[in-house]
């Protein structure tokens, strides 16, 4: 072997030359992508013309000829001969499309509930916060109860009061945790342990401190919730975007955990569990959602005792959850199969039991692979919830339709549909963008595999 | 210097530290994949501190045999006893054995979503309930032992194959196993990386670890093994000390195999 330094020929790279003119910069881009040849040029000009026509129509219809204030649809038509939008109607019907027939003076409850949920989820995007999984789990598992207590109101039973109190305690704890992290630089459990003087004691005692703190918060919440005197708003008059978000929110939040359990069950070695899960998935995946909804609201009550008469909304939510779980199960199963068998073997060889192997090794990898499919299912589910309008729940779509049947607003159909479409687009597009962000940021170490 | 470039005759054998205590006992082990009989009546007993190299043509059942020892594969007949615990269908026994037996795979099988350090601390924290700080301290000791402490915060995907395999060895050692199984640990590596992994394994042998190594690295066998086992068609054809095995193989099948593997 010869030594490189003694070699006669020394490698010198050639100097880099500038690229030819007209291939870089804006001009280069235009030449390459839009005006590459005669056909390209014609297509570009045609495209520009079509875009111009659409945009011009949109501006004419939506802005120039639009009517912004009117009392009836007739008035709009008289003023612009139907050549422009009647946004005045949206202004009149806005409240209905948001809240349905939820009483005006009680709508603050819905708004407050939404704000609480948003605040609960904000720590997810704060970089310093620890225990994000626990925060997410607490929100998903307990917020629905707090929400139910706030939105329904009236005299709620002991069960709902206990669950809502747990939720309230956890919510306050999450924000104390945020405050403690940013003010003292320590997480809430650490701070509690050191304030109470248990820092030097045995680690095993620490959890009693936390349990004690939780207990105090829980009792305070129980007392506070007991003092609530909210007017009862039955679910039958809920509606609009609020109803859409309630149904799709619960459906989406429950889909992933239920889907994971069903997918694991379908891959189980235990025949009873496997057969049950497979049958469940195949049955509900093969039936249209609308059929399940009809079954839930018309057939189910026939099989239940007369005195047990759950509200229609509860039936619908259960139906949507079942449907979503069955779909999600197959998405999750696909992700599980994409994880290398060696990962399972390495986890087993280290002595991890089944659930730890799944939670620590397999699921994190599978979920990352599944993000596009999961979000696809979520978006599908969100849009599918408009089917509840067929069984007479006044979600945003049916509320918009109802607007056009009001005597003063007969024929007012296009604008509510556009408005509804805009809402779904904003919500789904946001989900899509967030999923792309997640794909880029989760597990930075994947770069080279 | 790399092991494989050395002449086999020059190799100085690592001192043995075999005790009388039997830690692994395979008695009449049989296994089938459907109709295919992979392991045929395997009898093997391994003493504490013994280093065993298992070689043989592909499909001879060598990997399957060592994978039965920590129940990655289930055997259908015969007994496997590891550290006095009988391997049956009892999950507790299987867990106890797996905690005592470390395994290194051909494809490394590091967890790609965790850093090197997290790979090493995961099992001590979640299986042995060790506090995180202590687990990290132990992990750093072993990463130093395999000579890559500076990579602790990188992800496996950012390391070379040889580095990944050394992390995999450190990860197993973090559970302080008494027995280590190696399933072709260098077969997926580029040639220039084989020696760095073998060096770590030689160091492990010097520390007196009980090792079962499936490998085609005959230099390693010659230097480290107390016993070389040759398998073919699901049977143990021949077992002997490395000196006897390489210079004076008894069976025709072994001679043919050795002539093929040492020819180049």
Interface residues (C-beta under 8 A of the other chain):
Chain A: X203 X340 X342 X343 X345 X346 X347 X348 X349 X350 X351 X352 X353 X356 X360 X361 X364 X365 X368 X443 X444 X445 X446 X447 X448 X449
Chain B: X70 X71 X72 X91 X95 X98 X99 X101 X102 X103 X105 X107 X109 X110 X111 X112 X113 X114 X115 X122 X123 X126 X127 X131 X154 X155 X156 X157 X158 X171 X172 X175
